[in-house]
Amino acid sequence: MSTKCKFCNSTSYGLGCSKSPHKHHEHTGVDEKHCVFCNSSSYGLGCSNSPTKKHQHGSGGNKCVYCGSTSTGLGCSNSPHKNHEK
């Protein structure tokens, strides 16, 4: 499935989005199994396309977009707010 940046409608990943507040392309339509910045299935640190260098997955599932856990509330070490977000 081909997804596009939610800010500029490009199919590119990484830096270069002139309309994004953080200058990184951030894709919409990405499922909960893939990162919105690089399309990887990884969690945590290691996303070279993310402004925080952490993978952030698409929403819509029952797992945290930052760590993949099914937990809720506080406790997510990958989230900038330390909350699990779905």
JOQUI-V816680 format. One record per run of one state. SS is the DSSP state (H for helix, E for strand, L for the rest). FROM is the first residue (numbers start at 1). TO is the last residue. If there is no record, write none. Layout:
BEGIN
ss:SS from:FROM to:TO
ss:SS from:FROM to:TO
END
This chain:
BEGIN
ss:L from:1 to:3
ss:E from:4 to:5
ss:L from:6 to:14
ss:E from:15 to:15
ss:L from:16 to:23
ss:E from:24 to:24
ss:L from:25 to:26
ss:E from:27 to:28
ss:L from:29 to:34
ss:E from:35 to:35
ss:L from:36 to:43
ss:E from:44 to:45
ss:L from:46 to:53
ss:E from:54 to:55
ss:L from:56 to:56
ss:E from:57 to:57
ss:L from:58 to:72
ss:E from:73 to:74
ss:L from:75 to:82
ss:E from:83 to:84
ss:L from:85 to:86
END
